[in-house]
Amino acid sequence: YSGWVEAATAAGIGAMSGTFSVRTVEQSDARRLHIAQDVSVTSINSTALLVTWTSPLSTDSLVRYEIFVRRYRYESRVYQTSSNQTELIVNPVVSHSLYLLSLSVLYDGGETYTTDSIPIQSPQGRPSAAPTSFVAVPVNATTVQLEWESPPTSFLNGELLRFTVTYSTVQSAGMTSFPSNVRRGIVRDLLPWTVYNFTLAAATVAGNGPVSTTQIDMPESGMK
């Protein structure tokens, strides 16, 4: 194989390095016969992975398969399957995390043949916790300032995209959103002397998470 390296920014790709070459190592006959074939790892959803494979070319004395699942920089888990099973659902996994998976074939004589690790990034999920310290403070009779804190990073389950706000009265409702890097926002054009219910949710590309709620009784229109 031949390859090269290029650095890139948002403005585009820079100069190319010199090319390099590498030759892969030939598998031994024993490994070629006894290792699992066509190993594949795909995402079912943000918390589950599907591992599939086909049997080795030689299945004599095959006892079982072992699947090693390691979240990057964390501990490994080991799953065992019977000799006639060729798929496994790994559940649960952590959303938006890098995993390394490998599959071993164990034979009756104690021989073990293991595939190279396969990397996979689990998809983003919705936040699993609501924003905290959510309050609404009237600025005047038609304007409210909202303040909040983001859910803890470990509960975001992805890259924070925005905060979604809904507000409603008995007769009307509205919605707005604020960028992920702000912790306060203004909502205008409300009705004086009216009770409003507000909800606030953090969102990733997968959608909104749980909501925090607060209520405010807007002042009369004479308030400055």
Secondary structure, DSSP 8 states (H G I E B T S, - for coil): -EE--EEEETTEEEEE---EE-------HHHHHHS-EEEEEEEEETTEEEEEEE--S--TTEEEEEEEEEETTS-EEEEEEETT--EEEE----TT-EEEEEEEEEETTS-EEE---EEEE------SS--EEEEEEEEETTEEEEEEE---GGGT-S---EEEEEEE-SS-EEEEEEETT-SEEEE-S--TT-EEEEEEEEEETTEEEEEEEEEEE---TT--
